[in-house]
Amino acid sequence: MDKINEMLIPTIMLTAYGTIEKAVEAMKLGAYHYLIKPVDTELLINVIKEAIEKSKGNQKLEKIESPFPEIIGKSKPMQEVFYIMEMVAQTNANVLITGESGTGKELVARAIHRKSLRNSKPFIIVDCTTIPENLLESELFGHEKGAFTGATDRKIGLIEIANEGTVFLDEIGELPMFLQKKLLRFLQEKEIQRIGSTHRIKVDVRVISATNRNLEKAIQEGLFREDLYWRLNVVRINLPPLRERKEDIPLLVNYFLNKFSKENNKPVPHIEPEVMEILINNDWPGNIRELANVIERAVILSPSGVISIKYLPKRIQEKTGTIEKKENTLNLIEVEKSLILKALSSTGWNQTKAAEILGISRKQLRTKMKNYGLLPQTEDD
């Protein structure tokens, strides 16, 4: 019995000599269920079916066909995202991608570009949070030699470099107000003007922008131009957080297991069913990025090719502790009640004989029967 937790499949204990203590011990050591012979066939079948469902997380996951194979998801929210992406990909419409941090906004932008008619042209990323504000205008629009102190050469801006392709403005909500006006002019006129130049240059660029900010609120607070918002938001794609697409988590886990095993020269590990269940039920405030981090860590730390709960970060173990305790308690209650009913049934509800079979006193049995509502009303104190 001390080897139950080491097994990689759900374990169902069958015995002709069952006691409550043995049942509790088996459940604590990892048994999925505990049954006393003779076993009701229908009950056994149902228990086996439940065990199979629980172990599905360890089976090799089927490949999900998608118009965007670089994005993993079969849930309804992601199917809606795929539909909008497919409709907009081969148009020239500007796209605004919204969603929490870590939901994959850049990945969606790349996928749209890859399937667009511009896919042979540049895909240029501009992170509006990492470029210093005093350099951002030059990075976007370029400058002429001598335009300002330090401008020793002409610089071609990123928008001009992206000509005939796509520019991805990541975290557009952080763009300074003075640059919002210049970006709006570019979107309206399809022209740019380098700093220090009087010459306007025609540029054919599709703009995909992304933000995790509430731009409508930013507009109300005077931090974002409403006219720019409507220019950027011709088609909007809102990416759901991972907690709203839980059925995609096993697919993502399988993908990251293979990815990080290959990157770290390790065999693809087996993930225990209870670990998969914990991953599915976690809230994932960091979304896909956080899930990827957790799986990579587990792949690296697991020496045996099996990912168990102990290889999850402490923050996730702590979150699940109360839930696991509650679920285990419920399982033990169900097992105990089942054992009592079995013993009573086999003895014609003779409480003394049933107590002997269960290895407890008649007084203990009556207390448990009362707790479970098994005492006849005429005997209920």
C-alpha positions as CSV (number, residue, x, y, z in Angstrom):
1,M,0.0,0.0,0.0
2,D,2.9,2.4,0.6
3,K,3.5,2.4,-3.2
4,I,0.2,3.8,-4.3
5,N,1.4,7.3,-4.7
6,E,4.2,6.2,-7.0
7,M,1.8,4.7,-9.5
8,L,1.0,6.8,-12.6
9,I,-2.6,5.7,-13.0
10,P,-5.6,6.0,-10.7
11,T,-5.8,3.1,-8.3
12,I,-9.0,1.4,-7.1
13,M,-8.6,-0.8,-4.0
14,L,-10.8,-4.0,-3.9
15,T,-10.8,-6.1,-0.7
16,A,-12.9,-8.6,1.1
17,Y,-11.6,-7.4,4.5
18,G,-12.4,-3.8,4.6
19,T,-12.4,-1.6,7.7
20,I,-12.8,2.2,7.9
21,E,-9.2,2.6,9.1
22,K,-7.9,0.7,6.0
23,A,-10.1,2.8,3.7
24,V,-8.9,6.0,5.2
25,E,-5.3,4.8,4.9
26,A,-5.7,3.8,1.3
27,M,-7.3,7.2,0.4
28,K,-4.6,9.1,2.2
29,L,-1.9,7.2,0.3
30,G,-3.4,8.1,-3.1
31,A,-6.0,5.4,-3.9
32,Y,-8.8,6.8,-6.2
33,H,-11.5,4.7,-4.6
34,Y,-11.9,1.8,-2.1
35,L,-14.5,-0.9,-2.6
36,I,-15.4,-4.0,-0.5
37,K,-16.1,-7.4,-2.2
38,P,-18.6,-8.5,-3.4
39,V,-18.7,-5.3,-5.5
40,D,-21.8,-4.1,-7.2
41,T,-21.0,-4.3,-11.0
42,E,-22.7,-1.0,-11.9
43,L,-20.9,0.8,-9.1
44,L,-17.5,-0.6,-10.2
45,I,-18.1,0.4,-13.8
46,N,-19.0,4.0,-12.7
47,V,-16.0,4.2,-10.5
48,I,-13.7,3.0,-13.4
49,K,-15.3,5.5,-15.8
50,E,-14.6,8.3,-13.3
51,A,-11.0,7.2,-12.9
52,I,-10.5,7.1,-16.6
53,E,-11.9,10.7,-16.9
54,K,-9.5,11.9,-14.2
55,S,-6.5,10.3,-16.0
56,K,-7.3,11.9,-19.4
57,G,-4.9,14.7,-18.6
58,N,-2.0,12.2,-19.0
59,Q,-3.0,11.0,-22.4
60,K,-1.4,12.3,-25.5
61,L,-3.5,15.3,-26.6
62,E,-4.9,15.3,-30.1
63,K,-3.7,17.9,-32.5
64,I,-6.3,20.7,-32.9
65,E,-6.7,21.9,-36.5
66,S,-6.7,25.7,-36.6
67,P,-6.3,28.4,-39.3
68,F,-3.6,29.7,-37.0
69,P,-1.6,26.7,-35.9
70,E,0.8,28.9,-33.9
71,I,-2.0,29.7,-31.5
72,I,-3.3,26.9,-29.3
73,G,-7.0,26.8,-28.3
74,K,-10.2,24.9,-29.0
75,S,-12.5,26.7,-26.5
76,K,-15.5,28.7,-27.6
77,P,-13.8,32.1,-26.7
78,M,-10.7,31.2,-28.8
79,Q,-12.8,30.0,-31.7
80,E,-14.5,33.4,-31.8
81,V,-11.0,35.0,-31.8
82,F,-9.9,32.8,-34.7
83,Y,-13.0,33.7,-36.6
84,I,-12.3,37.5,-36.3
85,M,-8.6,36.9,-37.1
86,E,-9.5,35.0,-40.3
87,M,-12.0,37.6,-41.4
88,V,-9.6,40.5,-40.9
89,A,-6.2,38.9,-41.9
90,Q,-6.3,39.6,-45.7
91,T,-7.8,43.1,-45.4
92,N,-5.9,46.3,-44.7
93,A,-8.0,47.2,-41.7
94,N,-6.3,48.4,-38.5
95,V,-6.7,46.0,-35.6
96,L,-6.8,46.7,-31.9
97,I,-5.9,43.7,-29.7
98,T,-7.0,44.0,-26.1
99,G,-6.6,41.7,-23.1
100,E,-4.8,41.1,-19.9
101,S,-1.0,40.9,-19.8
102,G,0.3,37.5,-20.9
103,T,-2.7,36.5,-23.0
104,G,-0.7,36.4,-26.3
105,K,-1.4,39.7,-28.0
106,E,1.9,39.8,-29.9
107,L,1.4,36.2,-31.0
108,V,-2.0,37.1,-32.5
109,A,-0.6,40.1,-34.3
110,R,2.2,38.0,-35.8
111,A,-0.4,35.4,-36.9
112,I,-2.6,38.0,-38.6
113,H,0.5,39.3,-40.5
114,R,1.6,35.9,-41.5
115,K,-1.8,35.2,-43.1
116,S,-2.1,38.6,-44.7
117,L,-1.2,39.7,-48.2
118,R,1.7,41.6,-46.6
119,N,3.3,38.5,-45.2
120,S,6.4,38.8,-47.4
121,K,7.0,42.3,-46.1
122,P,8.3,43.5,-42.7
123,F,6.6,42.9,-39.4
124,I,8.0,45.6,-37.2
125,I,7.4,45.7,-33.4
126,V,7.3,49.0,-31.5
127,D,7.1,48.5,-27.7
128,C,5.8,51.9,-26.5
129,T,6.9,51.1,-22.9
130,T,10.6,50.3,-23.5
131,I,11.6,53.2,-25.7
132,P,12.4,56.4,-23.8
133,E,9.8,59.1,-24.4
134,N,12.4,61.5,-25.8
135,L,13.5,58.9,-28.4
136,L,10.1,57.5,-29.3
137,E,9.3,60.1,-31.9
138,S,12.6,59.5,-33.7
139,E,12.2,55.7,-33.5
140,L,8.7,55.9,-35.0
141,F,9.1,58.6,-37.7
142,G,12.9,59.0,-38.1
143,H,15.0,62.1,-38.3
144,E,17.3,64.1,-40.5
145,K,20.9,64.7,-39.9
146,G,21.3,67.7,-37.6
147,A,17.7,67.7,-36.5
148,F,18.7,67.8,-32.9
149,T,21.8,67.5,-30.8
150,G,23.3,64.1,-31.4
151,A,21.6,63.5,-34.7
152,T,24.8,63.0,-36.6
153,D,23.2,60.9,-39.4
154,R,19.8,60.5,-41.0
155,K,17.7,57.9,-39.3
156,I,14.9,55.9,-41.0
157,G,11.9,55.4,-38.6
158,L,10.3,52.1,-37.9
159,I,7.0,53.1,-39.6
160,E,9.0,53.8,-42.8
161,I,10.9,50.6,-42.5
162,A,7.6,48.7,-42.3
163,N,6.5,50.1,-45.6
164,E,4.1,47.6,-47.4
165,G,4.2,45.5,-44.3
166,T,2.8,45.7,-40.7
167,V,3.8,47.7,-37.7
168,F,2.8,46.4,-34.3
169,L,2.4,49.1,-31.7
170,D,2.5,47.2,-28.4
171,E,1.1,48.9,-25.3
172,I,-0.4,51.7,-27.4
173,G,-2.1,53.0,-24.2
174,E,1.3,54.2,-23.0
175,L,2.0,56.5,-26.0
176,P,2.5,60.1,-24.9
177,M,-0.2,62.6,-25.9
178,F,2.1,64.7,-28.2
179,L,2.9,61.5,-30.2
180,Q,-0.8,60.5,-30.4
181,K,-1.5,63.5,-32.5
182,K,1.3,62.7,-34.9
183,L,0.3,59.1,-35.2
184,L,-3.3,60.1,-35.9
185,R,-2.1,62.3,-38.8
186,F,-0.1,59.4,-40.2
187,L,-3.2,57.1,-40.0
188,Q,-5.4,59.7,-41.7
189,E,-3.0,60.7,-44.5
190,K,-0.7,57.7,-44.8
191,E,2.2,60.0,-44.7
192,I,5.1,60.6,-42.3
193,Q,7.5,63.4,-41.8
194,R,10.9,62.8,-40.3
195,I,12.0,65.1,-37.5
196,G,13.9,68.1,-39.0
197,S,12.4,67.6,-42.5
198,T,9.8,69.5,-44.4
199,H,9.3,66.6,-46.8
200,R,6.3,64.2,-46.4
201,I,6.8,60.6,-47.4
202,K,4.0,58.3,-48.5
203,V,4.0,55.1,-46.5
204,D,1.7,52.0,-47.0
205,V,1.6,50.3,-43.6
206,R,-1.0,48.3,-41.7
207,V,-1.2,49.1,-38.0
208,I,-2.0,46.5,-35.4
209,S,-1.9,47.8,-31.9
210,A,-2.3,46.2,-28.5
211,T,-3.0,47.2,-24.9
212,N,-3.9,45.8,-21.6
213,R,-5.3,49.2,-20.5
214,N,-8.9,50.3,-20.6
215,L,-8.7,52.9,-23.4
216,E,-12.3,54.0,-23.0
217,K,-11.5,54.9,-19.4
218,A,-8.2,56.6,-20.5
219,I,-10.2,58.7,-22.9
220,Q,-12.5,59.8,-20.1
221,E,-9.5,60.7,-18.0
222,G,-8.0,62.8,-20.9
223,L,-5.0,60.4,-21.3
224,F,-5.9,59.0,-24.7
225,R,-7.3,60.7,-27.8
226,E,-10.7,59.5,-28.8
227,D,-10.2,60.2,-32.5
228,L,-7.0,58.1,-32.4
229,Y,-8.9,55.4,-30.6
230,W,-11.4,55.1,-33.4
231,R,-8.7,55.1,-36.1
232,L,-6.9,52.2,-34.3
233,N,-10.0,50.3,-33.4
234,V,-11.4,49.5,-36.8
235,V,-11.6,45.8,-35.8
236,R,-11.1,44.8,-32.2
237,I,-10.0,41.4,-30.9
238,N,-10.4,40.9,-27.2
239,L,-8.3,38.0,-25.9
240,P,-9.9,36.0,-23.0
241,P,-7.9,35.4,-19.9
242,L,-6.8,31.9,-19.3
243,R,-9.2,31.4,-16.4
244,E,-12.1,31.9,-19.0
245,R,-10.7,29.2,-21.3
246,K,-9.9,26.4,-19.0
247,E,-10.5,23.6,-21.5
248,D,-7.4,24.9,-23.4
249,I,-5.1,24.4,-20.4
250,P,-4.4,20.7,-21.1
251,L,-3.5,21.6,-24.7
252,L,-1.2,24.4,-23.6
253,V,0.4,22.2,-20.9
254,N,1.1,19.5,-23.5
255,Y,2.6,22.1,-25.8
256,F,4.9,23.6,-23.2
257,L,5.9,20.1,-21.9
258,N,7.2,19.2,-25.3
259,K,8.7,22.7,-26.0
260,F,10.7,23.0,-22.8
261,S,11.7,19.3,-22.7
262,K,13.3,19.8,-26.2
263,E,14.9,23.1,-25.2
264,N,16.4,21.6,-22.0
265,N,17.4,18.2,-23.6
266,K,15.2,16.2,-21.3
267,P,12.6,13.5,-22.1
268,V,9.0,14.7,-22.2
269,P,7.8,14.1,-18.6
270,H,4.6,12.5,-17.5
271,I,2.2,14.8,-15.5
272,E,0.2,13.3,-12.7
273,P,-3.6,13.6,-13.0
274,E,-3.9,15.7,-9.8
275,V,-1.3,18.1,-11.1
276,M,-3.3,18.6,-14.3
277,E,-6.4,19.2,-12.2
278,I,-4.7,21.8,-10.2
279,L,-3.4,23.6,-13.3
280,I,-6.9,23.6,-14.8
281,N,-8.4,25.0,-11.7
282,N,-5.8,27.7,-11.0
283,D,-6.8,31.3,-11.7
284,W,-3.6,32.2,-13.6
285,P,-3.4,36.0,-13.1
286,G,-0.3,36.0,-15.4
287,N,-2.2,34.0,-18.0
288,I,-0.3,32.0,-20.6
289,R,3.0,33.6,-19.7
290,E,2.6,32.4,-16.1
291,L,1.6,28.9,-17.2
292,A,4.6,28.6,-19.5
293,N,6.9,29.7,-16.6
294,V,5.3,27.1,-14.3
295,I,5.7,24.2,-16.8
296,E,9.3,25.2,-17.7
297,R,10.2,25.2,-14.0
298,A,8.6,21.8,-13.5
299,V,10.4,20.3,-16.5
300,I,13.7,21.5,-15.2
301,L,13.3,20.5,-11.6
302,S,11.7,17.1,-12.2
303,P,14.5,14.4,-12.2
304,S,12.3,11.4,-12.6
305,G,10.3,12.2,-15.7
306,V,7.2,12.6,-13.6
307,I,5.8,16.0,-12.6
308,S,4.1,15.8,-9.2
309,I,2.6,18.5,-7.0
310,K,5.9,19.2,-5.3
311,Y,7.4,20.6,-8.5
312,L,4.7,23.3,-8.7
313,P,5.6,26.8,-7.2
314,K,4.7,27.2,-3.6
315,R,2.2,29.9,-4.4
316,I,0.1,27.4,-6.4
317,Q,0.6,24.6,-3.8
318,E,-0.7,26.9,-1.1
319,K,-3.7,27.9,-3.1
320,T,-4.7,24.3,-3.6
321,G,-4.0,23.1,-0.1
322,T,-7.5,24.0,1.3
323,I,-9.2,22.7,-1.8
324,E,-7.4,19.4,-1.7
325,K,-8.1,19.0,2.0
326,K,-11.8,19.7,1.4
327,E,-12.0,17.2,-1.5
328,N,-10.1,14.5,0.3
329,T,-12.4,15.0,3.3
330,L,-15.4,14.6,1.1
331,N,-13.9,11.5,-0.5
332,L,-13.2,9.9,2.9
333,I,-16.8,10.7,4.1
334,E,-18.2,9.0,1.0
335,V,-16.0,5.9,1.5
336,E,-16.8,5.6,5.2
337,K,-20.6,5.9,4.5
338,S,-20.3,3.3,1.8
339,L,-18.4,0.9,4.1
340,I,-21.0,1.3,6.8
341,L,-23.9,0.7,4.4
342,K,-22.1,-2.4,3.0
343,A,-21.5,-3.8,6.5
344,L,-25.1,-3.2,7.6
345,S,-26.5,-4.7,4.4
346,S,-24.4,-7.8,4.7
347,T,-25.6,-8.4,8.3
348,G,-29.3,-7.6,7.8
349,W,-28.7,-4.3,9.6
350,N,-27.5,-6.0,12.7
351,Q,-25.5,-3.2,14.3
352,T,-23.4,-5.3,16.6
353,K,-22.2,-7.6,13.8
354,A,-21.7,-4.7,11.4
355,A,-19.6,-2.9,14.1
356,E,-17.4,-6.1,14.4
357,I,-16.9,-6.2,10.6
358,L,-15.9,-2.5,10.6
359,G,-13.6,-2.9,13.5
360,I,-15.3,-0.3,15.7
361,S,-17.6,-0.4,18.7
362,R,-21.3,-0.5,18.4
363,K,-21.5,3.0,20.1
364,Q,-19.1,4.4,17.5
365,L,-21.1,2.8,14.7
366,R,-24.4,4.3,16.0
367,T,-22.7,7.8,16.2
368,K,-21.6,7.5,12.6
369,M,-25.0,6.2,11.5
370,K,-26.7,9.2,13.2
371,N,-24.3,11.6,11.5
372,Y,-25.0,10.1,8.1
373,G,-28.8,9.9,8.7
374,L,-28.7,6.1,8.6
375,L,-30.5,5.4,11.9
376,P,-34.2,4.5,11.6
377,Q,-36.4,7.3,12.9
378,T,-37.6,5.2,15.7
379,E,-34.0,4.8,17.0
380,D,-32.9,8.3,16.3
381,D,-32.2,9.9,19.7
